[in-house]
Amino acid sequence: MLPYVDSPVESQEAFMSEQLWSSQRHRTAIGRVGLSVPARQAVVDLQLEPRMRVLDYGCGRGGDVRALQNIGLDVSGWDPVHHPGGDLKPAEIVLLTYVLNVIEDPAERRQTLLDAWNNTRSALVVSARLRWERNQIRGTEYGDGILTSRNTFQHLFAASELRDYVQETTGVRCLSAAPGIVYAFKSDEARLGYLARQITPEAGWLASQDVASAIAAVVDHLEHRGRLPNLEEMPQPIISLLGHLRTTELRRLAEQSADPLKVEESGKRTTLDTLLFLAVELFHGRGPASSLPLPVQLDIRAFFSSYAEACKRADRLLFKLRDDAYLRRAMTGSAAGKFTATALYVHRRAVHRLPTVLRLYEQCASIAAGRPEEWSVLKLRHQGRGASWLDYPAFDTDPHPRLASSYSVDLQTLKLSFLSYADSTNRPLLHRKHEFLAPDDPDVPKYQRLTAAEVRAGLYEETHLIGNEEGWERALARCGRALRGHRLVRRSDS
């Protein structure tokens, strides 16, 4: 590591004239009360468990270390300034949180990433600041970054650049978990396990204290997955309680108790989820069947004649993403979402209702770009190929929610873009909220009543003028109407 400069330079110009220099990196470390965004993402995505050892490499003031310890994880931290005596033993999960961007020397930056990788047994979580944050940093362009007036340095990554950089340095295929957050896995099994959890989250097992409740847990698994669990999938307490039963007897008891309609529907869903997983796996590189997570292997055995047959069907599904006509038919026939001349828009809580090919579309986009943490509406283009995650923070409470930000990826060029409307005085807004949801969503009737009232009042006569705040306010004034929650009322001054 380069030495830290503890005394301030007399001027930025004098500092920049030096050929060999280092910044005061320790000044970039901030105190945190809760988890950082990357640490929280890792907890959710990697399913960190108390028995796993976690190392925060470059932990700064140790906020993430304390927060992770508070939720029961075995965590240690190391930092060259704030915690130089920290435990540097290898760990299952290593966090490298906002470290790479503060290192001004490209060779040292790469070596730091390699050091973190070499301390990783299972997965490395790398995060860095991104280029769209440039307006938040005051400073002068220097080298491949920005030199600030506080004598700190920031190299801002493009979202795809960060993934490519980690991938090239570690030599393994990496996944973008979110903008500015990349996962690198030591094994294909670990990587595929993560992908499987993203597509088909594993349902928890019912608590079991006796034989009857253990059988009920097996029945619950059968109704949720469409097949009986294998012995290796069961928690040890259930195995102990049911160990005296032969497999055929357990099958008979479970099938007698299970709802056959639930089992049939779950079997269809698991089949489609398996195809989705295999198609996503091909998008990112497919391995042998033995590398797949055990539940996926068992799903293939239960619902397909062979792994080869499942892969062929998944390949056909992936190929359909290129077919414009097929994609449009899938969008127009979707049980959820608003179809327009250029794209389909669907609310976050209705994405699981999309046809499998459209869920694959979104999954491929998320692998390429990283799905943001905060978003409300998904946009999938059928003219060209691209996806956007749109954030309407007040979707549920605002009758016409305002757009806060948009994160997009063009799947043909892999170009990423981020737009923030935080400082805009004329933000885009939504109408006809019910169209973005599944028909059986409990909020749909309320939203439909509002839309019907607005149509009767003449508010949608000039739809091209009401897509932003100013145009919508003019339409309300013209029609003498105002909104009280999700009710349209007459204006008091009309």
C-alpha positions in Angstrom: 0.0 0.0 0.0 1.2 3.5 -0.7 1.9 5.6 2.5 -0.9 8.0 3.7 -0.3 11.7 3.6 -1.2 13.2 6.9 -0.2 16.8 6.3 -2.3 19.0 3.9 -0.7 20.2 0.7 -0.3 24.0 0.3 -2.2 24.1 -2.9 -3.9 21.6 -5.3 -1.7 22.8 -8.1 1.5 22.0 -6.1 0.0 18.6 -5.2 -0.8 17.7 -8.8 2.7 18.6 -9.9 4.1 15.7 -8.0 4.9 12.6 -10.1 4.6 10.1 -7.2 1.9 10.8 -4.7 -0.8 9.3 -2.5 -4.1 10.7 -1.3 -5.6 10.8 2.2 -7.8 7.8 1.6 -8.7 7.5 5.3 -10.8 10.7 5.0 -13.2 8.9 2.7 -14.2 6.5 5.5 -17.6 7.5 7.0 -19.3 6.4 10.2 -22.4 4.3 9.7 -25.1 3.3 12.1 -26.7 0.6 9.9 -25.6 -1.5 7.0 -24.2 0.0 3.8 -26.1 -0.8 0.6 -23.6 -3.4 -0.6 -23.6 -5.2 2.8 -27.4 -5.2 2.9 -27.5 -6.6 -0.7 -25.1 -9.3 0.3 -27.1 -10.3 3.3 -30.3 -10.6 1.2 -28.7 -12.2 -1.9 -26.0 -14.5 -0.5 -28.1 -15.6 2.5 -25.3 -15.1 4.9 -25.7 -17.4 7.9 -24.3 -17.2 11.4 -21.8 -20.0 10.8 -20.2 -18.3 7.8 -17.2 -16.2 8.4 -17.2 -12.7 6.8 -14.2 -10.4 6.2 -14.7 -6.7 5.6 -11.5 -5.9 3.7 -10.9 -2.2 3.9 -13.6 -1.8 6.6 -13.0 1.9 7.3 -14.5 2.9 10.6 -16.1 -0.6 11.0 -19.8 0.3 10.6 -20.6 -2.7 8.5 -18.7 -5.0 10.9 -20.7 -3.9 13.9 -24.0 -4.0 12.0 -23.3 -7.5 10.7 -22.2 -8.7 14.1 -25.5 -7.4 15.5 -27.5 -9.7 13.3 -25.5 -12.7 14.4 -22.8 -13.1 11.7 -19.1 -14.0 12.4 -17.5 -10.9 11.0 -14.1 -9.3 11.2 -12.7 -6.2 9.6 -9.3 -4.9 8.5 -8.3 -1.5 7.4 -4.8 -0.1 6.9 -5.5 3.0 9.0 -8.6 2.6 11.1 -8.2 -1.2 11.9 -4.6 -2.2 11.0 -4.7 -5.0 13.6 -7.8 -6.6 12.2 -8.0 -10.3 11.5 -7.0 -11.0 7.9 -7.7 -14.7 7.9 -9.5 -16.0 4.8 -13.3 -16.0 5.0 -16.3 -17.5 3.1 -17.5 -14.1 2.1 -15.3 -11.0 1.6 -16.7 -7.5 1.3 -14.7 -4.9 -0.6 -16.9 -1.9 -0.1 -16.1 1.4 -1.8 -12.4 0.7 -1.7 -11.3 0.4 -5.3 -12.5 3.9 -6.2 -10.4 5.7 -3.6 -7.1 4.2 -4.8 -5.3 6.5 -7.2 -2.7 4.1 -8.4 -4.2 1.6 -11.0 -1.6 -1.1 -10.3 -2.3 -0.9 -6.5 -6.0 -0.8 -7.2 -5.8 -4.1 -9.1 -3.5 -5.6 -6.5 -6.0 -4.7 -3.7 -8.8 -6.5 -5.6 -6.5 -9.5 -6.0 -5.7 -9.5 -2.3 -9.4 -9.5 -1.4 -10.0 -12.3 -3.9 -7.2 -14.4 -2.4 -8.9 -14.1 1.0 -12.2 -15.3 -0.3 -13.3 -18.9 0.0 -16.8 -18.7 -1.5 -17.8 -15.2 -2.8 -16.3 -11.7 -3.1 -18.7 -8.7 -3.0 -17.2 -5.7 -4.7 -18.8 -2.2 -4.7 -17.7 1.1 -6.1 -19.1 4.6 -6.8 -20.4 5.1 -10.4 -20.0 7.8 -13.0 -23.5 9.2 -12.6 -22.4 10.4 -9.1 -20.0 12.9 -10.6 -22.1 15.9 -9.8 -21.9 14.9 -6.1 -18.1 15.3 -6.1 -16.2 18.6 -6.2 -12.8 18.3 -7.6 -10.4 18.3 -10.6 -9.9 15.6 -13.2 -6.7 13.8 -12.5 -5.4 10.6 -14.0 -8.3 8.2 -14.3 -10.3 9.9 -11.6 -11.0 13.1 -9.6 -8.8 14.8 -7.1 -10.9 16.6 -4.4 -10.0 19.7 -2.4 -9.8 17.4 0.7 -6.9 15.6 -0.9 -8.9 12.5 -1.6 -9.3 10.6 -4.8 -12.3 9.0 -6.6 -12.2 6.8 -9.6 -15.8 6.5 -10.8 -16.7 3.3 -12.6 -19.3 2.7 -15.3 -21.6 -0.1 -14.1 -20.5 -2.5 -16.8 -16.9 -1.4 -16.4 -16.9 -2.5 -12.8 -18.1 -6.0 -13.6 -15.7 -6.4 -16.5 -12.8 -5.2 -14.3 -13.6 -7.6 -11.5 -14.1 -10.4 -14.0 -10.8 -9.7 -15.8 -8.8 -9.4 -12.6 -10.2 -12.5 -10.8 -10.5 -14.7 -14.0 -14.0 -15.9 -13.2 -17.4 -15.0 -14.5 -19.0 -12.3 -12.4 -22.6 -11.2 -11.8 -23.9 -7.6 -11.4 -26.1 -7.8 -8.3 -27.1 -4.1 -8.4 -25.7 -0.9 -9.9 -22.2 -0.6 -8.5 -22.2 -4.1 -6.8 -20.6 -7.1 -8.4 -20.3 -10.7 -7.1 -17.4 -13.0 -7.9 -17.7 -16.7 -6.9 -14.9 -19.1 -6.3 -16.9 -22.0 -7.9 -19.6 -22.5 -10.5 -21.7 -24.3 -7.9 -21.7 -21.1 -5.7 -22.6 -18.9 -8.7 -25.4 -21.2 -9.9 -26.7 -21.4 -6.4 -27.0 -17.7 -6.3 -28.8 -17.6 -9.7 -31.2 -20.3 -8.6 -32.2 -18.4 -5.5 -32.9 -15.3 -7.6 -35.2 -17.2 -9.9 -36.8 -19.7 -7.5 -36.4 -18.6 -3.9 -36.4 -21.7 -1.6 -39.5 -21.9 0.6 -38.8 -22.4 4.3 -39.7 -25.7 6.0 -42.6 -25.8 8.5 -41.5 -26.4 12.1 -41.8 -30.0 13.1 -42.0 -31.4 16.7 -43.5 -34.8 16.0 -44.2 -37.3 13.2 -47.5 -35.6 12.2 -46.0 -32.1 11.9 -43.0 -33.6 10.0 -45.4 -35.2 7.4 -47.3 -31.9 7.2 -43.9 -30.2 6.3 -43.4 -32.7 3.5 -46.9 -32.1 2.2 -46.3 -28.4 2.2 -43.1 -28.9 0.2 -45.1 -31.1 -2.3 -47.8 -28.4 -2.7 -45.2 -25.6 -3.2 -42.7 -27.4 -5.5 -44.9 -29.9 -7.2 -42.7 -32.8 -6.2 -41.8 -34.7 -3.1 -38.5 -33.6 -1.4 -35.4 -35.8 -1.5 -33.8 -36.9 1.7 -30.9 -34.6 1.2 -33.2 -31.6 1.0 -34.9 -32.2 4.3 -33.8 -30.5 7.5 -32.2 -32.9 10.0 -35.1 -32.7 12.5 -37.5 -33.9 9.9 -35.2 -36.7 8.8 -35.0 -37.9 12.4 -38.7 -37.9 12.8 -39.5 -39.7 9.6 -36.5 -42.0 9.4 -38.6 -45.0 10.3 -40.9 -44.6 7.3 -40.0 -46.2 3.9 -40.0 -43.9 0.9 -43.1 -45.5 -0.6 -45.0 -45.1 2.7 -44.0 -41.4 3.0 -45.0 -40.8 -0.6 -48.4 -42.5 0.0 -49.1 -40.4 3.1 -48.0 -37.1 1.5 -50.0 -37.6 -1.7 -53.1 -38.6 0.3 -52.9 -35.3 2.3 -51.8 -32.9 -0.5 -54.2 -30.9 -2.6 -53.8 -32.3 -6.1 -54.7 -29.0 -7.8 -52.0 -27.2 -5.8 -49.5 -29.9 -6.7 -50.4 -29.7 -10.4 -50.1 -25.9 -10.5 -46.8 -25.9 -8.6 -45.4 -28.6 -10.9 -46.2 -26.4 -13.9 -44.6 -23.3 -12.2 -41.5 -25.3 -11.2 -41.1 -26.6 -14.7 -41.2 -23.0 -16.1 -38.9 -21.8 -13.4 -36.4 -24.5 -14.2 -36.5 -23.6 -17.9 -36.0 -19.9 -16.9 -33.0 -20.9 -14.8 -31.4 -23.0 -17.5 -31.9 -20.2 -20.1 -30.3 -17.6 -17.8 -27.5 -20.1 -17.1 -26.8 -20.4 -20.9 -26.8 -16.6 -21.2 -24.0 -16.6 -18.7 -22.3 -19.9 -19.5 -23.8 -23.3 -18.9 -22.0 -26.1 -17.0 -22.6 -29.8 -16.4 -25.7 -31.1 -14.6 -23.6 -32.0 -11.6 -22.7 -28.3 -11.1 -26.4 -27.3 -10.6 -27.9 -26.8 -7.2 -29.4 -30.0 -5.8 -33.0 -28.7 -5.9 -32.7 -27.8 -9.6 -31.2 -31.3 -10.4 -34.1 -32.9 -8.6 -36.6 -30.6 -10.5 -35.1 -31.7 -13.8 -35.3 -35.3 -12.8 -39.0 -34.9 -11.8 -40.3 -32.8 -14.7 -38.1 -33.6 -17.7 -37.0 -36.8 -19.4 -33.3 -35.7 -19.2 -31.0 -32.8 -18.6 -30.4 -32.6 -22.4 -34.1 -32.3 -23.0 -34.5 -29.6 -20.4 -31.5 -27.7 -22.0 -33.0 -27.9 -25.5 -36.3 -26.4 -24.3 -34.5 -23.7 -22.4 -32.4 -22.9 -25.5 -35.6 -22.5 -27.6 -36.9 -20.1 -24.9 -33.8 -18.0 -25.0 -33.9 -17.9 -28.8 -37.4 -16.5 -28.7 -36.0 -13.3 -27.2 -34.8 -12.5 -30.7 -38.3 -12.9 -32.2 -40.1 -9.5 -32.3 -43.5 -10.9 -33.2 -43.3 -13.6 -30.5 -42.2 -11.1 -27.8 -45.0 -8.7 -28.7 -47.6 -11.6 -28.5 -46.2 -12.5 -25.1 -46.6 -8.9 -24.0 -50.1 -8.4 -25.3 -51.2 -11.7 -23.8 -49.5 -11.0 -20.4 -51.8 -11.3 -17.3 -50.2 -8.1 -16.0 -48.8 -4.9 -17.3 -49.5 -2.0 -19.6 -48.6 -2.5 -23.3 -47.7 0.6 -25.3 -46.4 1.2 -28.8 -42.8 0.7 -27.7 -42.8 -1.3 -24.5 -44.5 -3.2 -21.7 -44.7 -1.6 -18.2 -45.4 -3.8 -15.2 -45.4 -3.1 -11.5 -42.8 -4.9 -9.3 -45.3 -7.0 -7.4 -46.8 -8.3 -10.7 -43.5 -9.3 -12.4 -43.9 -12.9 -11.3 -47.1 -13.0 -13.3 -45.3 -12.3 -16.6 -44.9 -15.1 -19.2 -41.7 -17.0 -18.7 -40.0 -15.5 -21.8 -40.6 -12.0 -20.4 -39.2 -13.0 -17.0 -36.2 -14.3 -18.9 -35.9 -11.0 -20.6 -35.8 -9.2 -17.3 -33.3 -11.7 -15.8 -30.9 -11.3 -18.7 -31.1 -7.5 -18.3 -30.4 -7.8 -14.6 -27.4 -10.0 -15.2 -26.0 -7.4 -17.7 -26.7 -4.3 -15.6 -27.5 -5.3 -12.1 -31.1 -4.7 -10.8 -31.3 -1.6 -8.7 -32.5 -1.8 -5.1 -35.2 0.8 -5.4 -37.7 0.4 -8.2 -41.4 0.2 -8.7 -42.1 -0.4 -12.4 -40.3 -2.5 -15.0 -40.2 -1.4 -18.6 -39.4 -4.0 -21.3 -38.9 -2.7 -24.8 -40.3 -4.6 -27.8 -38.8 -2.2 -30.3 -35.2 -3.0 -29.9 -34.1 -4.8 -26.7 -33.7 -3.0 -23.5 -35.0 -2.8 -19.9 -35.6 0.0 -17.4 -36.3 -0.1 -13.7 -38.3 3.0 -12.8 -38.6 4.2 -9.3 -42.0 5.7 -8.2 -41.5 5.8 -4.4 -45.1 6.8 -3.7 -46.8 4.4 -6.1 -49.2 3.1 -3.4 -50.1 6.4 -1.8 -50.0 9.0 -4.6 -52.8 8.7 -7.1 -50.4 9.9 -9.8 -46.9 8.9 -8.6 -43.9 11.0 -9.7 -40.8 9.4 -11.2 -37.8 9.6 -9.0 -35.2 7.8 -11.1 -34.7 5.5 -14.1 -32.0 2.9 -14.6 -31.7 1.4 -18.0 -29.7 -1.0 -20.1 -29.7 -1.4 -23.9 -29.2 -5.2 -24.4 -27.9 -4.7 -27.9 -25.0 -2.3 -27.0 -24.9 -3.1 -23.2 -24.9 0.7 -22.7 -26.2 1.8 -19.2 -27.9 5.0 -18.2 -29.2 6.5 -15.0 -31.5 9.5 -14.8 -32.5 11.2 -11.6 -35.5 13.5 -11.3 -34.8 14.5 -7.7 -34.1 18.1 -8.7 -36.8 18.4 -11.4 -39.7 20.7 -11.0 -41.7 19.0 -13.7 -41.4 15.3 -13.1 -43.0 12.6 -15.3 -46.0 10.9 -13.6 -48.3 7.9 -14.1 -52.0 7.6 -15.0 -54.3 4.6 -14.9 -52.3 2.8 -12.2 -54.4 -0.3 -12.3 -53.0 -1.1 -15.8 -49.5 -1.8 -14.3 -50.8 -4.4 -11.9 -52.3 -7.9 -12.1 -56.1 -7.9 -12.4 -56.5 -9.6 -9.0 -54.3 -7.1 -7.1 -56.4 -5.8 -4.1 -55.7 -2.2 -5.1 -57.0 -2.5 -8.6 -60.7 -1.6 -7.9 -59.7 1.6 -6.1 -57.4 2.7 -8.9 -60.1 1.8 -11.5 -62.7 4.0 -9.8 -60.3 6.9 -9.9 -59.5 6.4 -13.6 -63.2 6.2 -14.4 -63.9 9.4 -12.6 -61.0 11.2 -14.4 -62.2 10.0 -17.8 -65.8 11.3 -17.1 -64.3 14.6 -16.0 -62.5 15.0 -19.3 -59.0 14.9 -17.9 -57.8 12.5 -20.5 -59.0 14.4 -23.6 -55.4 15.5 -24.4 -53.3 12.6 -23.2 -50.1 13.9 -24.8 -50.2 17.0 -22.5 -50.6 15.3 -19.1 -47.5 13.2 -18.9 -45.7 15.5 -16.5 -46.6 17.5 -13.4 -47.2 20.9 -15.1 -49.4 19.5 -17.8 -51.4 17.4 -15.3 -52.0 20.4 -13.1 -53.2 22.5 -16.0 -55.7 19.7 -17.0 -57.0 19.6 -13.4 -57.5 23.3 -13.4 -59.2 23.3 -16.8 -61.7 20.7 -15.7 -62.2 22.3 -12.2 -61.1 19.2 -10.4 -58.7 18.3 -7.5 -57.5 15.1 -5.9 -58.1 14.0 -2.3 -56.2 10.9 -2.0 -57.6 8.5 -4.6 -60.8 10.6 -4.9 -61.5 13.2 -7.6 -63.4 16.2 -6.2 -64.5 19.6 -7.5 -62.1 22.4 -6.9 -63.3 24.8 -4.3 -62.4 27.8 -6.5 -64.2 26.5 -9.6 
